[in-house]
């Protein structure tokens, strides 16, 4: 298959894919991969296969094609191709919750600065790295990466990237419980979709609606949460987007749990976990198991709650997800207090405070914890964040956290 024929077949596959004929598109692209003698065409078709498998939640296949794409890029001896293939390798590992590998591949991308095309990918690299740091609960570095990605999006007038970064920022603030910002950023993403997204994939609309649903639920606006989640799920089902279906099912379950409708929540959690197990979203499984634990606690089934915690703890430790571990220690604390088991209670109180210290989840001004309850937060240019009220009350001539870190042992 020559260069021109390769291009035609790739375009044919894209047309089928955009028409929701995904399996036919994959067949066309696989034929190109088998028959084309054009390395640049093979590289492009591998990119199409990587994107399609990512959206279907076939993350192991996504990774397999990303590895083949690296070999093709080396054959082409072009820094732009190599940077793009390392980004795809990073994104594949991010989807499989291999966060340390993601960060390593992202750093490789940033160290390979080639031409203007490579520089345009830096925003996507920073976003992927930010998502990985967030998965590891390294919040300052995650925020730093998201802000870099946002700057790249603004500098390149890349509205799609800006939309994706806003969704990640919504997730970031939902995790540290600034629910006002957790809602603001996905609402901003939804505005970008409305203003610029006429030719975009509907996944951008679905993504913004899902993150809005999460924020609305945490704010107690359950009817709004349900509306947004239903819209997101509708698009996810139309497009066979398994990863988003799993997240929506988790959100539906959380909404039902917030309404104390445990019997409706349980099957939603089960369906969500089934898909997450299938696609390899271990971080999503931790979140679902946290929800299941809380349901058992509502029903006063404390031993069953502890069984769910044990499963979640094993996953969270394997991922290095410190926030998940903190939440699990907090739930154990409540359970063992109810059971009157003082030694176990003390153990989990100690582990909880160790997690808080390790993640620096406290305000460097007032010393109180961050992420315990809904609070307005404000980040300084260094990406350390504080209670907004503390900054407004005390002002700052620099970051107290950075000042503390710069003081060497023995410094007088």
Protein Blocks (a to p, Z undefined) as FASTA:
>chain_A
ZZklmmmmmmmmmmmmmnopmmlmmmmmmmmmmmpcbfklmmmmmmmmmmmmmmnopakl
mmmmmmmmmmmmmmnopaklmmmmmmmmmmmmmmnopaklmmmmmmmmmmmocbfklmmm
mmmmmmmmmmmmmmnopaklmmmmmmmmmmmmmmnopaklmmmmmmmmmmmmmmnopakl
mmmmmmmmmmmmmmmmmmpcfklmmmmmmmmmmmmmmnopamlmmmmmmmmmmmmmmnop
aklmmmmmmmmmmmmmmnopaklmmmmmmmmmmmmmmnopaklmmmmmmmmmmmmmmnop
aklmmmmmmmmmmmmmmnopaklmmmmmmmmmmmmmmnopaklmmmmmmmmmmmmmmnop
acfklopaehkaccdddddfkopacdfklmmmnopabdfklmmmmpcghiZZ
